[in-house]
Amino acid sequence: MDTTTYGRASRRHALARFFLTLCLIAAATLGSSGLAVAAEPDATITVTTVQDELNSSVPCSLREAIQAANQNTAVGGCPAGGSNAGCPATDQRGAPRG
């Protein structure tokens, strides 16, 4: 290997390291810049009892609130969760979860 070939390879490696570093900096900057926007909740479900219940009575238990949010229907004493209730199908960046 002569000095010209070695010099070209060294420059290619330096250039590759530079672009890799640049990409990492860009990814870190965009990831922490606050560009992620969370969806606003449609409804607030207030838990009104500490009792663990799942029935049609008026108090809204935590179990009933979770079910109301996930099914988007009224459960027990809890109102329906709203159209975006439950876990969203996308993360905060809008990318599909998976």
C-alpha positions in Angstrom: 0.0 0.0 0.0 1.5 3.3 -1.0 1.2 6.6 0.8 -1.4 8.0 -1.6 -3.8 5.0 -1.0 -3.2 5.2 2.7 -3.9 9.0 2.7 -7.2 8.5 0.9 -8.3 5.7 3.2 -7.5 7.9 6.2 -9.4 10.8 4.8 -12.4 8.6 4.1 -12.4 7.3 7.7 -12.2 10.8 9.0 -15.0 11.9 6.8 -17.2 8.9 7.9 -16.5 9.7 11.5 -17.4 13.3 11.0 -20.7 12.5 9.3 -21.5 9.9 12.0 -20.9 12.5 14.7 -23.0 15.0 12.9 -25.9 12.6 12.6 -25.6 11.7 16.3 -25.7 15.4 17.3 -28.7 16.0 15.0 -30.6 13.1 16.4 -29.9 14.1 20.0 -30.9 17.7 19.3 -34.1 16.8 17.5 -35.0 14.2 20.1 -34.7 16.6 23.0 -35.9 19.9 21.4 -39.5 19.6 22.4 -40.8 18.9 18.9 -42.8 16.0 20.3 -46.4 17.0 20.9 -48.6 14.9 23.1 -52.3 14.5 22.2 -54.7 16.5 24.4 -57.1 14.3 26.4 -60.7 14.4 25.4 -62.2 13.7 28.8 -61.2 13.5 32.4 -62.5 10.6 34.4 -62.5 11.3 38.1 -62.3 8.4 40.5 -64.7 8.9 43.3 -64.2 5.9 45.5 -61.3 3.9 46.9 -63.3 0.7 46.8 -62.3 -1.8 44.1 -65.6 -2.4 42.3 -66.9 -3.1 38.8 -70.7 -2.7 38.9 -73.4 -0.3 37.9 -73.4 1.8 41.1 -72.7 5.5 41.1 -69.2 5.8 42.6 -66.5 5.6 40.0 -63.7 3.2 41.0 -60.2 3.1 39.5 -61.0 -0.3 37.8 -64.2 1.2 36.2 -62.3 4.4 35.1 -59.7 2.4 33.4 -62.3 0.2 31.6 -64.3 3.4 30.6 -61.2 4.9 29.2 -60.1 1.8 27.3 -63.6 1.0 25.9 -64.7 4.6 25.4 -68.0 3.8 27.1 -69.6 4.7 30.4 -68.9 2.0 33.0 -70.5 2.1 36.5 -70.4 5.6 37.7 -67.7 6.7 35.3 -68.3 8.6 32.1 -67.0 7.5 28.7 -63.4 8.3 28.1 -63.6 10.2 24.9 -62.5 9.5 21.3 -58.8 9.5 22.2 -59.0 7.8 25.5 -56.9 4.9 26.5 -53.4 4.3 25.2 -52.7 6.0 21.9 -51.7 4.0 18.8 -48.8 6.3 18.3 -46.0 7.6 20.5 -45.4 11.3 21.2 -43.6 11.8 17.9 -46.5 10.4 15.9 -44.7 7.2 15.0 -46.6 3.9 15.3 -45.8 1.9 18.4 -44.3 -1.4 18.0 
